[in-house]
Amino acid sequence: MLLALPANMRAALVLREVYGLEMAEVARTLGISHAAAKMLLSRARERFRERRAGRARDLAACGRGGRGASRAIPPVCVRGEGSIEVTGDA
């Protein structure tokens, strides 16, 4: 999921959330203004949440989402003949 983000969003998210840099340090490292870094990080977090939610829906639809998950196999889960695979970001 993280690798699916654009490079600038991924960099902002990793610098802030993984390395724990202050926002000013994120901005300086990326060569952008403080305001631009805040907006970029906000958009990166939102995009990451959307992708994570989409992945959870795909897994639940494929019957891999735990208790109460549907056992029907929707098209998103089927690839080729006889093989079942969740498509989308890992």
C-alpha positions in Angstrom: 0.0 0.0 0.0 2.8 2.4 0.9 4.6 1.7 -2.4 1.4 2.6 -4.3 1.7 6.2 -3.1 3.4 8.8 -5.3 7.1 9.2 -4.3 6.6 12.7 -2.8 3.7 11.5 -0.6 5.5 8.3 0.4 8.6 10.4 1.4 6.6 12.8 3.5 4.8 10.0 5.2 7.9 8.0 5.9 9.9 11.0 7.1 7.2 12.0 9.6 5.7 8.7 10.7 8.6 6.3 10.5 11.6 8.6 11.2 9.6 10.9 13.5 10.9 14.1 11.9 9.2 17.4 12.9 7.2 19.0 10.2 9.8 21.7 9.6 12.4 19.0 9.1 10.1 17.2 6.6 9.7 20.4 4.7 13.4 21.2 4.7 14.3 17.6 3.6 11.8 17.7 0.7 12.7 21.3 -0.2 9.2 22.6 0.2 7.5 25.1 2.4 6.1 24.2 5.8 2.5 24.7 4.6 3.2 22.5 1.5 4.6 19.8 3.7 1.5 19.8 5.9 -0.8 19.6 2.9 1.3 16.8 1.3 1.3 14.8 4.5 -2.4 15.3 5.0 -3.1 14.0 1.4 -0.6 11.1 1.8 -2.4 10.0 5.0 -5.8 10.2 3.4 -4.6 8.3 0.3 -3.0 5.6 2.5 -6.2 5.3 4.5 -8.3 4.9 1.3 -6.0 2.2 0.0 -6.0 0.4 3.3 -9.8 0.5 3.5 -10.0 -0.7 -0.1 -7.7 -3.6 0.7 -9.8 -4.6 3.7 -12.9 -4.6 1.5 -11.2 -6.8 -1.1 -10.1 -9.3 1.6 -13.6 -9.4 3.2 -15.2 -9.9 -0.2 -12.9 -12.8 -0.8 -13.9 -14.5 2.4 -10.6 -13.6 4.1 -11.9 -10.9 6.3 -12.6 -12.9 9.4 -16.0 -13.7 11.0 -19.0 -12.8 9.0 -17.1 -12.3 5.7 -18.9 -13.2 2.6 -18.0 -16.6 1.1 -19.0 -15.7 -2.4 -16.0 -15.0 -4.7 -16.4 -11.7 -6.5 -14.6 -11.0 -9.8 -12.0 -8.9 -8.0 -10.7 -12.2 -6.4 -10.5 -14.4 -9.5 -7.6 -14.4 -11.9 -7.5 -17.0 -14.6 -9.1 -20.4 -14.4 -9.2 -22.1 -11.1 -6.9 -19.7 -9.2 -8.1 -17.3 -6.6 -6.1 -14.2 -5.8 -6.8 -10.8 -4.2 -6.0 -8.2 -6.7 -4.8 -4.7 -5.7 -2.0 -3.3 -3.6 -0.2 -5.4 -1.1 
